[in-house]
Amino acid sequence: MVDLKGQYQTIKTQVNSSISQILEDATFVNGPAVKEFQTALEAYLGVKHVIPCANGTDALQIAMMGLGLEQGDEVITADFTFAATVEVIALLKLTPVLVDVEPDTFNIDPVALENAITPKTKAIVPVHLYGQCANMDAILAIAEKHNLYVIEDNAQGIGAKHTFKDGNKVMSGTMGHVAATSFFPSKNLGCYGDGGAIFTNDDDLAHTLRGIVNHGMYERYHHDVVGVNSRLDSIQAAVLNAKLPLLDTYNAKRREAARKYSKAFAGHPNILVPKTVNNCEGICDNCDCHVFHQYTLRILNSDRDALAKYLNEKGIPCGIYYPIPLHLQKAYADARYDEANFPVTNQLVKEVISLPMHTELDDEQIAYITGAVIEFIDTE
Ligand SMILES: *Cc1c(COP(=O)(O)O)cnc(C)c1O
């Protein structure tokens, strides 16, 4: 699904020398590489504060702790996403409220979201799924109207831009009160282990978050709040320092591959290609609204699982993100949920398939992959 070996060969000299430097200096934790990365990412995103941490799941958890959410507060998020989002809500003894998504963008449905608001609702977690921002015009308006926090789960969206209806263009992860991201190796900006970060423009919240990641300490050995231990290590920061300047190029390569995939599938009655909706139709040439963390098709009137098996037999990796709606997962199932409220997620889990997506895909590979998908569907 991803070609990290191929990508490493192109940045090997720099990564190796940065890592060697950290070994020589023995600055493994909170070394200069971490501070350098933090500053570079703040500049790239145009956000006031980046707080590095150990992984994306921690980033979400710490963001919620920093906002002071309390037991029983309801937090609304998408039913169709990776479990980390709902996991941290539940871990903090907040009440997760899962809602349906939109069929074309796979992102949280603002109408379902607003319908789920109760007097206990305190926050919304839009997930920028597969690399495209959720409908932030609508979500921010709903949040303002109901006085709710917005926590962006930007683990799949780093580098994407969102164009608001008024034409204003901003980076994903800078629109809500706070955002969380992951540097897991397969993410668009991935390190060589685990890593994550929290972003915010709020000075007070940033201060609170910096203490929480470090055992609730604001002054050495004074523990003012219950915190956690969540650090980005210097070796991971060194890898990220080498890759951050290449992120836009990497994302452009992903878009290029997506455009070629979509061109090959165009007009096929049983294949729905991903749609970009942030004020551009289709995958336009200069579009930067989608960073294609995943390139995900909907397969209609065909056997998706048999297609996945066929592709694997032909040596083509593929992924099903995600095969089970969160509201049907054992850990998160709840009598409160009504099946009638999840028509889209319940359908998507049967239809979606994600094709290989990374920075090293060439035309020959894309032709082989698209040929195999079409061949299966046309002969099935
Ligand atoms: C990867 C991911 C996370 C979690 O990140 P980790 O670094 O693996 O903890 C959270 N949310 C979404 C949507 C993700 O894709």
The ligand as an SDF file (V2000), in Angstrom:
LIG
                    3D

 15 15  0  0  0  0  0  0  0  0999 V2000
   -3.7000    7.0860   12.2870 C   0  0  0  0  0  0  0  0  0  0  0  0
   -4.9070    7.7350   12.8370 C   0  0  0  0  0  0  0  0  0  0  0  0
   -5.0190    8.0640   14.2010 C   0  0  0  0  0  0  0  0  0  0  0  0
   -4.0540    7.6060   15.2570 C   0  0  0  0  0  0  0  0  0  0  0  0
   -2.7330    7.8920   15.0590 O   0  0  0  0  0  0  0  0  0  0  0  0
   -1.5980    7.0020   15.7870 P   0  0  0  0  0  0  0  0  0  0  0  0
   -0.3640    7.8010   15.5970 O   0  0  0  0  0  0  0  0  0  0  0  0
   -1.5620    5.6940   15.0850 O   0  0  0  0  0  0  0  0  0  0  0  0
   -1.9680    6.8820   17.2200 O   0  0  0  0  0  0  0  0  0  0  0  0
   -6.1410    8.7640   14.6140 C   0  0  0  0  0  0  0  0  0  0  0  0
   -7.1150    9.1090   13.7580 N   0  0  0  0  0  0  0  0  0  0  0  0
   -7.0620    8.7870   12.4550 C   0  0  0  0  0  0  0  0  0  0  0  0
   -8.1660    9.2160   11.5510 C   0  0  0  0  0  0  0  0  0  0  0  0
   -5.9610    8.0950   11.9460 C   0  0  0  0  0  0  0  0  0  0  0  0
   -5.9210    7.7770   10.6470 O   0  0  0  0  0  0  0  0  0  0  0  0
  1  2  1  0
  2  3  1  0
  2 14  2  0
  3  4  1  0
  3 10  2  0
  4  5  1  0
  5  6  1  0
  6  7  2  0
  6  8  1  0
  6  9  1  0
 10 11  1  0
 11 12  2  0
 12 13  1  0
 12 14  1  0
 14 15  1  0
M  END
$$$$
